[in-house]
Amino acid sequence: MALNSAEFHDLIDAAQNAVEDVLDDSDLDVDVENSGGVLTLRFANRSQVILSRQEALGQLWVAARSGGFHLNYDADAARWYCPASDEALGELLTRVVEEQTGEQLDFAEL
């Protein structure tokens, strides 16, 4: 099932807000900027993770030190999922944040 534009943006907004909530509840030193649909996480070690919406493709893209990941929305599981890494968004973010910061955060709900 393809998402319409409003559904797509609502799902991306919800995912980005959930990421911000996890970071707000953590002790991790991170600068969070959400501008124009792009969520940029800047860590104390100067590394970044960027979540951006790709409406034309209906995808959520995550850029991290370990690479770029293109996630599709799985309506049955109600989650963003990356077929290339075989990870849900929460698993992917937990991994890349730990790789880049050494800190373990729980993004499992994503």
BABAKOL-797678 format. One record per residue: x, z, y of N, C-alpha, C in turn; residue number from 1. Coordinates in pm, whole numbers, always signed. Each point is the difference from the previous one (the first is absolute). Layout:
BEGIN
@n.u X; n.w Z; n.v Y; ca.u X; ca.w Z; ca.v Y; c.u X; c.w Z; c.v Y; seq NUM .
...
//
This chain:
BEGIN
@n.u +83; n.w +0; n.v -118; ca.u -83; ca.w +0; ca.v +118; c.u +88; c.w +0; c.v +124; seq 1 .
@n.u -17; n.w -95; n.v +86; ca.u +75; ca.w -7; ca.v +125; c.u -63; c.w +93; c.v +103; seq 2 .
@n.u +85; n.w +63; n.v +77; ca.u -47; ca.w +90; ca.v +105; c.u -34; c.w -80; c.v +125; seq 3 .
@n.u -105; n.w +41; n.v +69; ca.u -23; ca.w -62; ca.v +130; c.u +92; c.w +68; c.v +101; seq 4 .
@n.u +9; n.w -55; n.v +118; ca.u +95; ca.w +47; ca.v +100; c.u -21; c.w +148; c.v +34; seq 5 .
@n.u -123; n.w +41; n.v +19; ca.u -28; ca.w +139; ca.v +36; c.u +41; c.w +95; c.v -112; seq 6 .
@n.u -32; n.w -36; n.v -124; ca.u +38; ca.w +83; ca.v -114; c.u +151; c.w +11; c.v -10; seq 7 .
@n.u +68; n.w -114; n.v +14; ca.u +145; ca.w -3; ca.v -7; c.u +61; c.w +97; c.v +103; seq 8 .
@n.u -42; n.w -12; n.v +125; ca.u +55; ca.w +84; ca.v +106; c.u -34; c.w +147; c.v -23; seq 9 .
@n.u -121; n.w +30; n.v -47; ca.u -38; ca.w +139; ca.v -29; c.u +90; c.w +58; c.v -109; seq 10 .
@n.u +27; n.w -78; n.v -104; ca.u +85; ca.w +48; ca.v -110; c.u +144; c.w +21; c.v +44; seq 11 .
@n.u +52; n.w -90; n.v +82; ca.u +136; ca.w +16; ca.v +51; c.u +8; c.w +122; c.v +91; seq 12 .
@n.u -99; n.w +13; n.v +90; ca.u -1; ca.w +116; ca.v +90; c.u -3; c.w +130; c.v -79; seq 13 .
@n.u -82; n.w +5; n.v -104; ca.u -11; ca.w +121; ca.v -82; c.u +133; c.w +30; c.v -69; seq 14 .
@n.u +65; n.w -102; n.v -53; ca.u +129; ca.w +19; ca.v -68; c.u +105; c.w +50; c.v +100; seq 15 .
@n.u +6; n.w -63; n.v +116; ca.u +99; ca.w +40; ca.v +99; c.u -27; c.w +142; c.v +50; seq 16 .
@n.u -126; n.w +35; n.v +20; ca.u -34; ca.w +136; ca.v +43; c.u +38; c.w +102; c.v -107; seq 17 .
@n.u -20; n.w -34; n.v -126; ca.u +35; ca.w +89; ca.v -110; c.u +151; c.w +21; c.v -6; seq 18 .
@n.u +77; n.w -105; n.v +25; ca.u +147; ca.w +13; ca.v +5; c.u +39; c.w +95; c.v +113; seq 19 .
@n.u -60; n.w -18; n.v +116; ca.u +30; ca.w +88; ca.v +114; c.u -36; c.w +145; c.v -32; seq 20 .
@n.u -112; n.w +22; n.v -70; ca.u -41; ca.w +136; ca.v -36; c.u +103; c.w +67; c.v -91; seq 21 .
@n.u +49; n.w -74; n.v -99; ca.u +102; ca.w +56; ca.v -90; c.u +124; c.w +38; c.v +79; seq 22 .
@n.u +43; n.w -87; n.v +89; ca.u +119; ca.w +27; ca.v +80; c.u -21; c.w +118; c.v +95; seq 23 .
@n.u -120; n.w +9; n.v +61; ca.u -32; ca.w +111; ca.v +89; c.u +5; c.w +133; c.v -73; seq 24 .
@n.u -39; n.w +0; n.v -127; ca.u -3; ca.w +123; ca.v -79; c.u +136; c.w +35; c.v -61; seq 25 .
@n.u +98; n.w -85; n.v +19; ca.u +133; ca.w +23; ca.v -58; c.u +94; c.w +57; c.v +106; seq 26 .
@n.u +117; n.w +43; n.v -46; ca.u +105; ca.w +48; ca.v +91; c.u +102; c.w -110; c.v +30; seq 27 .
@n.u -28; n.w -120; n.v -45; ca.u +93; ca.w -111; ca.v +15; c.u +12; c.w -39; c.v +147; seq 28 .
@n.u +123; n.w -22; n.v +45; ca.u +26; ca.w -44; ca.v +136; c.u -22; c.w -152; c.v +5; seq 29 .
@n.u -116; n.w -40; n.v +52; ca.u -36; ca.w -142; ca.v +3; c.u -76; c.w -31; c.v +128; seq 30 .
@n.u +32; n.w -113; n.v +59; ca.u -71; ca.w -50; ca.v +117; c.u -99; c.w -105; c.v -50; seq 31 .
@n.u -126; n.w +18; n.v +31; ca.u -105; ca.w -89; ca.v -48; c.u -56; c.w -77; c.v +120; seq 32 .
@n.u -3; n.w -133; n.v -13; ca.u -58; ca.w -84; ca.v +104; c.u -99; c.w -95; c.v -64; seq 33 .
@n.u -123; n.w -1; n.v +53; ca.u -102; ca.w -91; ca.v -48; c.u -41; c.w -87; c.v +117; seq 34 .
@n.u +41; n.w -126; n.v -6; ca.u -25; ca.w -91; ca.v +110; c.u -35; c.w -138; c.v -52; seq 35 .
@n.u -113; n.w -52; n.v +44; ca.u -40; ca.w -135; ca.v -39; c.u -18; c.w -17; c.v -149; seq 36 .
@n.u -43; n.w +106; n.v -67; ca.u -23; ca.w -10; ca.v -144; c.u +125; c.w +14; c.v -84; seq 37 .
@n.u +112; n.w +33; n.v +64; ca.u +127; ca.w +19; ca.v -71; c.u +37; c.w +148; c.v +10; seq 38 .
@n.u +18; n.w +64; n.v -117; ca.u +39; ca.w +140; ca.v -5; c.u +149; c.w +6; c.v -31; seq 39 .
@n.u +77; n.w +54; n.v +94; ca.u +145; ca.w +9; ca.v -16; c.u +39; c.w +146; c.v -15; seq 40 .
@n.u +74; n.w +29; n.v -108; ca.u +50; ca.w +134; ca.v -26; c.u +151; c.w -4; c.v +22; seq 41 .
@n.u +49; n.w +78; n.v +96; ca.u +143; ca.w +5; ca.v +29; c.u +51; c.w +139; c.v -37; seq 42 .
@n.u +92; n.w +4; n.v -95; ca.u +51; ca.w +126; ca.v -51; c.u +125; c.w +42; c.v +75; seq 43 .
@n.u +38; n.w +127; n.v -15; ca.u +115; ca.w +57; ca.v +72; c.u +129; c.w -77; c.v -29; seq 44 .
@n.u +10; n.w -58; n.v -119; ca.u +122; ca.w -75; ca.v -35; c.u -3; c.w -144; c.v +51; seq 45 .
@n.u -97; n.w -30; n.v +85; ca.u -18; ca.w -129; ca.v +66; c.u -56; c.w -110; c.v -90; seq 46 .
@n.u -35; n.w +34; n.v -123; ca.u -64; ca.w -101; ca.v -85; c.u -149; c.w -5; c.v +35; seq 47 .
@n.u -64; n.w -107; n.v -41; ca.u -141; ca.w -21; ca.v +32; c.u -77; c.w -47; c.v -123; seq 48 .
@n.u -129; n.w +30; n.v +2; ca.u -97; ca.w -61; ca.v -92; c.u -110; c.w -53; c.v +91; seq 49 .
@n.u -39; n.w -125; n.v -24; ca.u -100; ca.w -64; ca.v +85; c.u -116; c.w -47; c.v -87; seq 50 .
@n.u -121; n.w +37; n.v +40; ca.u -122; ca.w -47; ca.v -67; c.u -73; c.w -91; c.v +97; seq 51 .
@n.u -24; n.w -124; n.v -42; ca.u -67; ca.w -95; ca.v +88; c.u -113; c.w -72; c.v -73; seq 52 .
@n.u -99; n.w -36; n.v +76; ca.u -115; ca.w -71; ca.v -56; c.u +22; c.w -150; c.v +10; seq 53 .
@n.u -32; n.w -69; n.v -106; ca.u +10; ca.w -145; ca.v -4; c.u -140; c.w -53; c.v -32; seq 54 .
@n.u -81; n.w -11; n.v +106; ca.u -141; ca.w -32; ca.v -19; c.u -20; c.w -135; c.v -67; seq 55 .
@n.u +77; n.w -100; n.v +38; ca.u -19; ca.w -134; ca.v -56; c.u +15; c.w +0; c.v -153; seq 56 .
@n.u +85; n.w +89; n.v -50; ca.u +24; ca.w +9; ca.v -145; c.u -81; c.w +113; c.v -64; seq 57 .
@n.u -64; n.w +84; n.v +82; ca.u -73; ca.w +114; ca.v -52; c.u +92; c.w +102; c.v -63; seq 58 .
@n.u +120; n.w +16; n.v +56; ca.u +100; ca.w +87; ca.v -60; c.u +50; c.w +106; c.v +98; seq 59 .
@n.u +50; n.w +107; n.v -58; ca.u +74; ca.w +103; ca.v +72; c.u +145; c.w -18; c.v -40; seq 60 .
@n.u +88; n.w -15; n.v +98; ca.u +142; ca.w -18; ca.v -28; c.u +74; c.w +128; c.v +34; seq 61 .
@n.u +95; n.w +35; n.v -86; ca.u +86; ca.w +116; ca.v +23; c.u +144; c.w -50; c.v -1; seq 62 .
@n.u +71; n.w +30; n.v +108; ca.u +142; ca.w -35; ca.v +9; c.u +79; c.w +130; c.v -6; seq 63 .
@n.u +99; n.w +3; n.v -89; ca.u +84; ca.w +118; ca.v -18; c.u +143; c.w -47; c.v -28; seq 64 .
@n.u +93; n.w +92; n.v -7; ca.u +138; ca.w -37; ca.v -31; c.u +10; c.w -77; c.v -131; seq 65 .
@n.u -82; n.w +39; n.v -96; ca.u +8; ca.w -61; ca.v -134; c.u -71; c.w -135; c.v -8; seq 66 .
@n.u -64; n.w -44; n.v +108; ca.u -61; ca.w -132; ca.v -1; c.u -135; c.w -4; c.v +68; seq 67 .
@n.u -62; n.w -116; n.v -14; ca.u -133; ca.w -21; ca.v +55; c.u -100; c.w -5; c.v -114; seq 68 .
@n.u -115; n.w +63; n.v +19; ca.u -101; ca.w +10; ca.v -104; c.u -134; c.w -47; c.v +55; seq 69 .
@n.u -68; n.w -85; n.v -75; ca.u -129; ca.w -55; ca.v +40; c.u -107; c.w +60; c.v -90; seq 70 .
@n.u -92; n.w +73; n.v +60; ca.u -102; ca.w +70; ca.v -75; c.u -136; c.w -65; c.v +19; seq 71 .
@n.u -74; n.w -9; n.v -109; ca.u -137; ca.w -50; ca.v +1; c.u -93; c.w +118; c.v -20; seq 72 .
@n.u -123; n.w -14; n.v +47; ca.u -97; ca.w +107; ca.v -20; c.u -69; c.w -19; c.v -134; seq 73 .
@n.u +5; n.w +104; n.v -82; ca.u -68; ca.w +1; ca.v -130; c.u -130; c.w +78; c.v +19; seq 74 .
@n.u -111; n.w -73; n.v +12; ca.u -128; ca.w +64; ca.v +27; c.u -44; c.w +90; c.v -115; seq 75 .
@n.u +31; n.w -37; n.v -123; ca.u -39; ca.w +83; ca.v -115; c.u +68; c.w +136; c.v +4; seq 76 .
@n.u +128; n.w +2; n.v +37; ca.u +74; ca.w +126; ca.v +7; c.u -8; c.w +63; c.v +139; seq 77 .
@n.u -54; n.w -75; n.v +96; ca.u -10; ca.w +44; ca.v +140; c.u +137; c.w +40; c.v +54; seq 78 .
@n.u +100; n.w -86; n.v -24; ca.u +137; ca.w +26; ca.v +45; c.u +71; c.w -130; c.v +32; seq 79 .
@n.u +99; n.w +11; n.v +89; ca.u +92; ca.w -110; ca.v +24; c.u +103; c.w +2; c.v -112; seq 80 .
@n.u +34; n.w -116; n.v -53; ca.u +84; ca.w -10; ca.v -118; c.u +101; c.w -113; c.v +17; seq 81 .
@n.u +125; n.w +25; n.v -40; ca.u +107; ca.w -100; ca.v +8; c.u +29; c.w -54; c.v -139; seq 82 .
@n.u -39; n.w -124; n.v -29; ca.u +26; ca.w -56; ca.v -133; c.u +149; c.w -17; c.v -30; seq 83 .
@n.u +82; n.w -25; n.v +101; ca.u +142; ca.w -24; ca.v -23; c.u +73; c.w +125; c.v -49; seq 84 .
@n.u -36; n.w +116; n.v +55; ca.u +67; ca.w +124; ca.v -40; c.u -85; c.w +82; c.v -97; seq 85 .
@n.u -123; n.w -45; n.v -26; ca.u -92; ca.w +69; ca.v -90; c.u -29; c.w +142; c.v +49; seq 86 .
@n.u -23; n.w +13; n.v +132; ca.u -25; ca.w +131; ca.v +60; c.u -120; c.w -6; c.v +92; seq 87 .
@n.u -76; n.w +109; n.v +3; ca.u -101; ca.w +19; ca.v +103; c.u +72; c.w +37; c.v +129; seq 88 .
@n.u -66; n.w -13; n.v +112; ca.u +62; ca.w +29; ca.v +130; c.u +60; c.w +140; c.v +2; seq 89 .
@n.u -71; n.w +99; n.v -52; ca.u +50; ca.w +137; ca.v +1; c.u +130; c.w +16; c.v -78; seq 90 .
@n.u +6; n.w -63; n.v -116; ca.u +122; ca.w +5; ca.v -82; c.u +116; c.w -68; c.v +74; seq 91 .
@n.u -29; n.w -115; n.v +58; ca.u +102; ca.w -75; ca.v +73; c.u +55; c.w +81; c.v +117; seq 92 .
@n.u -90; n.w +59; n.v +80; ca.u +46; ca.w +78; ca.v +116; c.u +75; c.w +125; c.v -42; seq 93 .
@n.u -46; n.w +67; n.v -104; ca.u +72; ca.w +118; ca.v -50; c.u +142; c.w -39; c.v -37; seq 94 .
@n.u +16; n.w -112; n.v -69; ca.u +132; ca.w -46; ca.v -43; c.u +88; c.w -40; c.v +118; seq 95 .
@n.u -50; n.w -86; n.v +88; ca.u +87; ca.w -50; ca.v +108; c.u +35; c.w +109; c.v +100; seq 96 .
@n.u -91; n.w +92; n.v +28; ca.u +32; ca.w +110; ca.v +92; c.u +108; c.w +89; c.v -62; seq 97 .
@n.u -10; n.w +27; n.v -129; ca.u +103; ca.w +81; ca.v -66; c.u +134; c.w -74; c.v -2; seq 98 .
@n.u -4; n.w -131; n.v -29; ca.u +124; ca.w -78; ca.v +0; c.u +68; c.w +2; c.v +137; seq 99 .
@n.u -79; n.w -3; n.v +105; ca.u +57; ca.w -11; ca.v +134; c.u +31; c.w +134; c.v +65; seq 100 .
@n.u -69; n.w +107; n.v -42; ca.u +19; ca.w +128; ca.v +67; c.u +49; c.w +111; c.v -93; seq 101 .
@n.u -15; n.w -19; n.v -130; ca.u +33; ca.w +105; ca.v -95; c.u -110; c.w +104; c.v -13; seq 102 .
@n.u -108; n.w -18; n.v +75; ca.u -112; ca.w +95; ca.v -1; c.u -113; c.w -51; c.v -88; seq 103 .
@n.u -65; n.w +91; n.v -71; ca.u -114; ca.w -36; ca.v -84; c.u -129; c.w +35; c.v +73; seq 104 .
@n.u -78; n.w -102; n.v +30; ca.u -132; ca.w +20; ca.v +58; c.u -102; c.w -55; c.v -98; seq 105 .
@n.u -120; n.w +54; n.v +6; ca.u -104; ca.w -40; ca.v -95; c.u -102; c.w -93; c.v +67; seq 106 .
@n.u +15; n.w -128; n.v -27; ca.u -94; ca.w -100; ca.v +49; c.u -97; c.w -41; c.v -111; seq 107 .
@n.u -14; n.w +81; n.v -104; ca.u -74; ca.w -37; ca.v -120; c.u -144; c.w -43; c.v +26; seq 108 .
@n.u -60; n.w +50; n.v +104; ca.u -141; ca.w -32; ca.v +26; c.u -20; c.w -142; c.v +53; seq 109 .
@n.u +108; n.w -69; n.v +30; ca.u -12; ca.w -136; ca.v +55; c.u -4; c.w -103; c.v -110; seq 110 .
//
